Amino acid sequence: MSFADLIAADIRLAVLQILAQDPGYDANEMVLRQALAALGHQISRDRLRSELAWLDEQRLISTVDVGGVAVARLTGRGDDAAGGRSVVPGVRRPGPEEC
């Protein structure tokens, strides 16, 4: 696995875990970028949208466009991946202390 693949897998897990912490299991792209930055991932809006599209294709989240802003919502499958209860290739599996 390349370094770029490791970073992508970590970003994807972080997005899922951020959404899992929200009471409504959703967040807009601006909130997600700020939360990712706090975790050490300074990524562009385009990169975030690409990762959201990938997560949506895997049915880990669903996304909608609200006035030009992407809003992501966690799915049950995504919640399982965020909590380490399932393994999804391309998403880092959290360690026991991270769940």
JOKA-V18788 format. One record per residue. N is the residue number from 1. RES is the residue in one letter. SS is DSSP state (@ for helix, = for strand, . for the rest). OMEGA is omega in whole degrees, 0 to 359 (NA if undefined). D_FIRST is the distance of its C-alpha to the first C-alpha in whole Angstrom. Layout:
n=<N N>
res=<RES RES>
ss=<SS SS>
omega=<OMEGA OMEGA>
d_first=<D_FIRST D_FIRST>
This chain:
n=<1 2 3 4 5 6 7 8 9 10 11 12 13 14 15 16 17 18 19 20 21 22 23 24 25 26 27 28 29 30 31 32 33 34 35 36 37 38 39 40 41 42 43 44 45 46 47 48 49 50 51 52 53 54 55 56 57 58 59 60 61 62 63 64 65 66 67 68 69 70 71 72 73 74 75 76 77 78 79 80 81 82 83 84 85 86 87 88 89 90 91 92 93 94 95 96 97 98 99>
res=<M S F A D L I A A D I R L A V L Q I L A Q D P G Y D A N E M V L R Q A L A A L G H Q I S R D R L R S E L A W L D E Q R L I S T V D V G G V A V A R L T G R G D D A A G G R S V V P G V R R P G P E E C>
ss=<. . @ @ @ @ @ @ @ @ @ @ @ @ @ @ @ @ @ @ @ . . . . = = = @ @ @ @ @ @ @ @ @ @ . . . . . . @ @ @ @ @ @ @ @ @ @ @ @ @ . . . = = = = = = . . = = = = = = . @ @ @ @ @ @ @ . . . . . . . . . . . . . @ @ @ .>
omega=<180 177 179 178 178 179 180 180 179 177 181 177 181 178 181 180 176 180 180 181 181 180 179 181 178 178 176 186 179 177 179 179 179 180 178 178 178 179 177 179 176 183 180 176 179 179 179 180 177 179 177 179 179 179 178 178 179 180 175 175 166 180 174 176 179 180 180 179 178 175 182 177 180 173 176 178 178 178 177 179 180 182 179 181 175 179 178 177 181 176 179 176 181 174 183 181 182 186 NA>
d_first=<0 4 7 8 6 7 10 11 10 13 15 15 16 19 20 21 22 24 26 27 29 31 34 34 30 30 29 30 27 29 29 25 25 27 25 22 23 25 22 20 19 21 20 23 25 23 19 21 22 19 18 21 21 18 19 22 21 19 23 22 24 27 28 31 32 35 37 34 32 29 30 27 28 26 27 27 24 22 24 23 19 20 22 20 22 20 16 15 11 10 12 12 14 17 18 22 23 22 24>
